Amino acid sequence: MNDIDIADSAPADRPPQPAPAAPVQATKGTVRPGDRIFLGLSRGSGLLLLVIMAAIAVFLTVRATHALSEDEGNFFTTFEWSANTDPPVFGIAVLAFGTVVSSLIAMVIAVPVAVGIALFISHYAPRKLAAPLSYVIDLLAAVPSIVYGLWGALFLVPHLGGFYSWLDDYFGWTGVLAYHDGAARSLFTIGILLAIMILPIVTSVSREVFRQAPKMHEEAALALGATRWEVIRMSVLPFGRSGVISASMLGLGRALGETMAVATVLSPSFLISKSLLDPGGGTFAQNIASSFKESGETGKDALIASGLVLFVLTLLVNGAARMIIARRKEYS
């Protein structure tokens, strides 16, 4: 009876409750217009880059083929560059030697120093010192190469004579570091200058890699009584090894193609000296910069042929760096 009364007392004009709406299901595979536009732009940019690289390669190959067809010497072994004579005789033996040797000297000098600076900034320096030091290192990477070249020609070359004499006193017996008194415009000087130029690149990349080292590994090593150096040696350096290698190869890519700094300091000579301290030698980029203006049609094609070798060499270096980076997903 009570139930009936309660039911009868309910208002008869209560509006009906709407049924819950069925969930709207997105059509499978639907792509919004903004995503479609961004995908097209990204894909087009990637394809455009490949087209530009292919166009450069085709241009260099065509012009190089014309020069090589008229060369009376062996392009890879001739110790002479007389591309404007009739008949033309030229080769890249001296240029390849100078480019590779000066770049290797730069790597030997710059990489240990860069790794040391990166470790100091990331694990030793207090925050108030690490921040401005990082800023200075990054700022050095933005300095134009011609500024480095002028500094090298006006300051570095005049002050290296005493250092070269010291090297000759202690290591001159090797022949490789023999010094015969002269202007310090040698491949070793170029190596020192290139080391200073690639130092910011290697330092910046290595610093970021060391900062990503797992903190749990470092804290575990400290908890076991390891010193700070042991923590770096056992956890930080193994973790950042591939990153340091890739940073070094990126620096090597810049050293191989540096032009204005090398052309400002080095005295071109198509002779390979036994001593790295003697003037002479040359690099691909320096020879192109110093000879292009006064070269004829065949001479320019010959310079383009040497540029093709440098192009391939740089691609191989950068490709190897990308392969190393790809081994660790967190760096790619």
Stockholm file with secondary structure:
# STOCKHOLM 1.0

chainA/1-332         MNDIDIADSAPADRPPQPAPAAPVQATKGTVRPGDRIFLGLSRGSGLLLLVIMAAIAVFLTVRATHALSEDEGNFFTTFEWSANTDPPVFGIAVLAFGTVVSSLIAMVIAVPVAVGIALFISHYAPRKLAAPLSYVIDLLAAVPSIVYGLWGALFLVPHLGGFYSWLDDYFGWTGVLAYHDGAARSLFTIGILLAIMILPIVTSVSREVFRQAPKMHEEAALALGATRWEVIRMSVLPFGRSGVISASMLGLGRALGETMAVATVLSPSFLISKSLLDPGGGTFAQNIASSFKESGETGKDALIASGLVLFVLTLLVNGAARMIIARRKEYS
#=GR chainA/1-332 SS CHHHHHHHHSCTTCCCCCCCCCCCCCCTTCCCHHHHHHHHHHHHHHHHHHHHHHHHHHHHHHHHHHHHHHCSSCTTTCCCEETTSSSCEECSHHHHHHHHHHHHHHHHHHHHHHHHHHHIIIIISCHHHHHHHHHHHHHHTTSCHHHHHHHIIIIIHHHSHHHHHHHHHHHGGGSTTCCCSSCCCBHHHHHHHHHHHHHHHHHHHHHHHHHTSCHHHHHHHHHTTCCHHHHIIIIIHHHHHHHHHHHHHHHHHHHHHCCHHHHHHCCCBSCCCSSTTSBCBCCHHHHHHHHSTTCCHHHHHHHHHHHHHHHHHHHHHHHHHHHHHHTSGGGC
#=GC SS_cons         CHHHHHHHHSCTTCCCCCCCCCCCCCCTTCCCHHHHHHHHHHHHHHHHHHHHHHHHHHHHHHHHHHHHHHCSSCTTTCCCEETTSSSCEECSHHHHHHHHHHHHHHHHHHHHHHHHHHHIIIIISCHHHHHHHHHHHHHHTTSCHHHHHHHIIIIIHHHSHHHHHHHHHHHGGGSTTCCCSSCCCBHHHHHHHHHHHHHHHHHHHHHHHHHTSCHHHHHHHHHTTCCHHHHIIIIIHHHHHHHHHHHHHHHHHHHHHCCHHHHHHCCCBSCCCSSTTSBCBCCHHHHHHHHSTTCCHHHHHHHHHHHHHHHHHHHHHHHHHHHHHHTSGGGC
//
